[in-house]
């Protein structure tokens, strides 16, 4: 299933995004069985829509985004939980109603989780958006005009 979004109170639109993220290990986790904190240092996905044109999700201000987590859940067999925290902008080439491209940002940090990883970096592992994410024009977080409802991501490491 692709990503699902509702724009400007209109019909729900399903998009098939392609792209990826890059992370850097920042520090070790002290609690539990251990793990690491990850900083997202690159993030971009895009999809083509006959209704909206090209839709691009790009990394926003990395200085405000919390560090993501890779937690060890068990050693034998190895099992990990990866919680990715993401802040981004969404650019819609052809917004409903016409006009120039529309640039939106998430009003709260998105959380993507896979809690059943056997390896990291992941290979064909599906991450799920934990809560719908409201999208508003950049600089106007109270004017929500779209919502990202689902965003399942299949993630594979490509060196």
N, C-alpha and C positions, 0 to 999 in steps of 0.2 A: 504494500500500500504506500502511496506517495504521501507527501506532506499536505495537510489540509489547512486552509486559511479562509477567513471570512473578511471581506474588504468593504468598508463603508456600509455595513448592514445589508449587503447584497448576498447573493447565493454563495455557498461554500465552494471554494475552488481547490482542486487537487493539482499539485505540481510535483514534478520529478526533478529534484535538485541533484546536482553533481558538484563535487568539490572536495574540500577537506580542511583539516586543522593541523597545526603543528604545535607541539608543546615542548617545554624545557623543564627539567627537574630543578626545583628551587631549594628544597630542604627535605629532611627525613621527618616522618611522623613518629612521635614519641609514644603514643598510646596504643592500646590493643596489641595486635600481632605485628604492627609496624606498617610501613608503606612510605610513600613520598607525596609531597605537595608539588603540583605541576602548574606552570604558568603558560597560558595560551599565548603563543607568539605569532600566530598566523591563523586566519580563519576566513574562508570564503566559499560560498556555494552559489550556483546560479541555475535557473530553470527558464525554459521558454514556454510561454503561454499564448494561445491564439487570442485570448481576451486581454491580458495584461502586458504582452510583449515580454521582454527579458526582465526577470525578477532576480535580484542579486542580494544575498545576505553576506555582509562583510563585517569584520571585527571592528568594534568601536574602541573606546578609550580603555586600554589595557590596565591603566593605573588604578581604576576604580573596581575592576572585576576581581572578586575573591579568587584565591588560588584554588585550582581543582585538586581532587584527591584521588590517589590510587592506594587503596587499603588492602592489606593482606587479610583474607578471611579464614584461610586454612593453609597449612604447609603440605599436608599429605591427604588427599591430592591437592595440588596448588589451586587456590581459588582467590579471585580478587574482585573488589568492587571499585569501579571507576566512576566518579562523579565529576562531570565537566560543568563548570560555571561559565556562562557565555553572555557577553553584552555585545550587541551588534546593531548595525543599521540595515534597513531593507529598502532597496531602491526598486520602484515599480516604474518601468519604462512608459507604459500607457495606462495611467490611473483611470478608474471608472469615472465617467463624466468628462473625460478629456483633460487637456492642459499639459504642462511640462511634466517631466518625470517627478515622481513623488518620493521623498526620502523620509522614512520613518525610523524610529528607534524603539527598542523594547523599554517598557516602563519599569520593569523589574528584571533582575538577573535571571536568565533561563538556567534550568538544571536539566542536564541530560545524564541518564544513569544506565550502566550495565553492571549488574551485581552478580554475574555468573561467568566471569572471565577465567579461563584456564591458562592464558598466556597474555603477556603485555610486551610489546605493542599488540593490539588485537588483530585477529585475522578472521574477517567475515562475521564480526560480532555486531549485534543490533543494540543500539542505544535508544532509549525512549525519553521523550520530553515528559517531565514530571507533572507540570501544570500548564494550562493554556497561557500564552504570553500576549499581553496587550501591546499594541503598536500605536504610537502617536507621532505626529510630526516632530522632527528634531527641535528641541527647545520648548516644546509645548506638551509636556507629559500628561496633562489633564484632558487633552483633546483626542482620546482614543478613537481611531477610525478603522482599525483592523485588529484581528486576533489570529495568532498562530495556534491552531487547535491541536494538531498532531504533527510530529516531526520525527518519525522513525528514521534512524541513520544506520546503515550498514557500514561499519568501519573496518578497513584492512590497512595494515602497515605497508607503505610503499617507500623503500629507501631512496 
